[in-house]
């Protein structure tokens, strides 16, 4: 018990809170027309958990209103090893108690009973500072890798200079597209143990194969005729051109080293302008061996991140975690979420 308990009730949200949470997001989110404030079907797909919602809310005891909340995305349905991605960290701009958002973060552990908390898309000037200095979380800047095609003119990217990555003289692996998790259940069970947070087939099926808006490509990484890892991407078309965004990767990081030929084939067959990948927790050499270039500070090329609407600018993405040895990818938390349906 502390001073916050005199003013607020902190609890797990349930289905009856749906309209209140959506209205709160509509009123308090800095940018108008948030999809979670206006599309109930998508809201429930993202956050419904039987009769509960994956939110922790702070209810003002005087007004009965929500003054703050934090949503979360479970990385699995395993209670004993439940890791979560935090998202939608928001407090009422006028009238809420100072540091209420931080108090909600503190309360998440006991209310949700998770193992490891991580977040992606953290504001480096506000939330990241609180997470680092108050909650003692680790703060990461995601690395942005890209692999360009050999086209003469780029319409999605803006290219000032091209760096040719030589094909390494190492064994190459294949990508086998899959449409059912049952095809790779044994592979995922082993591959998921390679990283934190711990994901499983339940998460991958809900997050990617059954997504109500986006269509994702899911590949098994085949090494010596054995499915050893999983790669997930999403194709985007803008200005009459296509790109592929790698949004998740499950397995030992060394598997990426052997995908130089596989990525080249994807570019050639599908006519991609480029492939890109935001990630934390992968050694640079693994993606360099796969033909990628690290987007460094002195790199003047523009590899966009915003597509709804399309904005041709570079974007840095930050993440936080209680663990120091996490792997974060573009689709973790709510980062690869549609802005409209």
Buried (B, 14 or more C-beta within 10 A) or exposed (E): EEEBEEBBEBBBBBBEBBEBBBEBBBEBBEEEEBBBBBBEEBBEBBBBBEEEBBBBBBBBEEEEBBBBBBBBBBBBEBEEBBBBBBBBBBBBEEEBBEBBBBBBBBBBEEBBEBBBBBBBBBEBEEBBEBBBEEBEBBBBEBBBBBBBBEBEEBEBBBBEEEEEBEEBEEEBBBBBEBEEBEBBEEBBEBBBEBBBBBBBBBBBBBBBBEBEEBEBBBBBBBBEEEBBBBBBBBBBEBEEBBBBBBBBBBBBBBBBBBBBBBBBEBBEEBEBBBBBBBBBBBEEEBBBBBBBBEBEEEBEBBBBBEBEEEEBEBEEBBBBBBBEEBBBBBBBBBBBBBEEE
